[in-house]
Amino acid sequence: MRNNIVCLSQRDLTKAWSQQLSAELTIKFGCIDDAHQLLQDFQPELMVLDIRDEPEALATVEMFGRWQPRLRTLLIVADDCEEKQLMHYLLAGAMGYVRTTELNNQLQRAILAVQQGQAWIPRQAVSSFINTITSLGQRPPALS
């Protein structure tokens, strides 16, 4: 595991997040406007994307999915972000999300989980997400 992470935000979170995250991680901070260059130069395995101040958040998540289809993305979302909107982010390719009030307790664990290919979705949202996928007709192929 390379442990390369890019953290993108319209806020300056360098100091706050650096103190929370493991010293074993190589982290580059930047704003969303600089994302393409950062992703190209640094080639991270994980992107933490703060979409709290992003007016076109869904389009941003979709854009990153097209630029770097193998890049694992963890979102930082506002506490009042609606579950329906969160489902759209997950369907667009995000592997999980952390709400603002959960950052101090869950950011490090969420990053490690997503780095290992796991989803980071609160337990109470999992059944809603599965129901959403099922309603879209995206069922897995039959087992042989």
C-alpha positions as CSV (number, residue, x, y, z in Angstrom):
1,M,0.0,0.0,0.0
2,R,1.5,3.3,-1.1
3,N,-0.4,5.5,1.5
4,N,-0.5,8.4,-0.9
5,I,-3.5,10.7,-0.2
6,V,-4.8,13.9,-1.7
7,C,-7.1,16.0,0.4
8,L,-9.1,18.6,-1.5
9,S,-11.1,21.4,0.0
10,Q,-12.1,25.0,-0.5
11,R,-11.1,25.5,3.2
12,D,-7.6,25.4,4.7
13,L,-7.6,22.2,6.6
14,T,-3.9,21.4,6.4
15,K,-3.2,21.9,10.1
16,A,-6.4,20.4,11.4
17,W,-6.2,17.3,9.3
18,S,-2.5,16.8,9.6
19,Q,-2.8,16.5,13.3
20,Q,-5.5,13.8,13.0
21,L,-4.0,11.7,10.3
22,S,-1.3,9.1,10.7
23,A,2.3,10.0,10.2
24,E,2.5,6.9,7.9
25,L,0.4,8.7,5.3
26,T,1.9,10.9,2.6
27,I,-0.6,13.7,2.2
28,K,-0.9,16.5,-0.3
29,F,-3.4,19.3,0.4
30,G,-5.0,21.4,-2.2
31,C,-8.1,23.1,-3.4
32,I,-10.6,21.5,-5.8
33,D,-9.5,23.9,-8.6
34,D,-6.0,22.4,-8.5
35,A,-7.2,18.8,-8.4
36,H,-6.4,17.6,-11.9
37,Q,-2.7,18.7,-11.6
38,L,-2.4,17.3,-8.1
39,L,-3.9,13.9,-9.1
40,Q,-1.7,13.7,-12.1
41,D,1.6,14.6,-10.3
42,F,1.0,12.7,-7.0
43,Q,-1.0,9.7,-8.3
44,P,-2.7,9.0,-5.0
45,E,-4.6,5.8,-4.1
46,L,-7.1,7.8,-2.1
47,M,-8.7,11.2,-2.3
48,V,-10.5,12.9,0.6
49,L,-12.8,15.4,-1.0
50,D,-14.5,18.1,1.1
51,I,-17.7,19.0,-0.7
52,R,-19.3,21.1,2.1
53,D,-18.6,24.3,0.2
54,E,-18.9,22.8,-3.3
55,P,-22.1,24.1,-5.1
56,E,-21.8,21.5,-7.9
57,A,-20.8,18.6,-5.6
58,L,-22.4,15.8,-7.6
59,A,-20.8,16.9,-10.8
60,T,-17.4,17.2,-9.0
61,V,-17.6,13.6,-7.7
62,E,-18.6,12.4,-11.2
63,M,-15.8,14.4,-12.8
64,F,-13.2,12.8,-10.5
65,G,-14.6,9.4,-11.4
66,R,-14.0,10.0,-15.0
67,W,-10.5,11.5,-14.5
68,Q,-9.3,8.7,-12.2
69,P,-11.6,5.7,-12.3
70,R,-9.5,3.6,-9.9
71,L,-9.1,6.4,-7.4
72,R,-10.9,5.7,-4.1
73,T,-12.8,8.7,-2.9
74,L,-14.0,9.6,0.6
75,L,-16.3,12.6,1.0
76,I,-16.5,15.1,3.8
77,V,-20.1,16.3,3.9
78,A,-22.2,18.7,5.9
79,D,-24.2,17.4,8.8
80,D,-27.4,18.5,7.1
81,C,-26.6,16.7,3.8
82,E,-29.7,14.7,2.9
83,E,-29.5,10.9,2.7
84,K,-30.9,11.0,-0.9
85,Q,-28.1,13.3,-2.0
86,L,-25.5,11.0,-0.3
87,M,-26.9,8.0,-2.2
88,H,-26.3,10.0,-5.5
89,Y,-22.6,10.6,-4.4
90,L,-22.1,6.9,-3.7
91,L,-23.7,5.9,-7.0
92,A,-21.4,8.4,-8.7
93,G,-18.4,6.5,-7.3
94,A,-17.6,7.7,-3.8
95,M,-16.7,4.9,-1.5
96,G,-18.0,6.6,1.6
97,Y,-18.5,9.8,3.5
98,V,-17.9,11.4,6.9
99,R,-20.2,14.1,8.3
100,T,-18.6,17.2,9.8
101,T,-19.4,16.4,13.4
102,E,-17.8,12.9,13.0
103,L,-14.5,14.1,11.6
104,N,-12.6,14.0,14.8
105,N,-13.7,10.5,15.7
106,Q,-13.9,8.9,12.3
107,L,-11.6,10.5,9.7
108,Q,-8.6,8.3,10.4
109,R,-10.6,5.1,10.5
110,A,-12.6,6.0,7.4
111,I,-9.4,6.7,5.4
112,L,-7.9,3.4,6.4
113,A,-11.1,1.5,5.5
114,V,-11.4,3.2,2.1
115,Q,-7.7,2.6,1.4
116,Q,-8.3,-1.1,1.9
117,G,-11.2,-1.0,-0.6
118,Q,-14.0,-1.0,2.0
119,A,-17.0,1.3,1.9
120,W,-17.4,3.8,4.7
121,I,-21.2,4.2,5.1
122,P,-22.9,4.6,8.4
123,R,-24.8,1.4,9.4
124,Q,-28.2,3.1,9.4
125,A,-27.7,4.2,5.7
126,V,-26.6,0.8,4.4
127,S,-30.1,-0.7,3.9
128,S,-31.3,2.5,2.2
129,F,-28.3,2.3,-0.2
130,I,-29.0,-1.3,-1.0
131,N,-32.7,-0.5,-1.6
132,T,-31.7,2.3,-3.9
133,I,-29.4,0.1,-6.0
134,T,-32.0,-2.7,-6.1
135,S,-34.7,-0.2,-7.3
136,L,-32.4,0.8,-10.2
137,G,-32.3,-2.8,-11.4
138,Q,-28.6,-3.2,-10.7
139,R,-28.6,-6.8,-9.4
140,P,-25.5,-8.9,-9.3
141,P,-25.3,-11.8,-11.9
142,A,-26.6,-15.1,-10.8
143,L,-24.1,-17.5,-9.2
144,S,-23.3,-20.6,-11.1
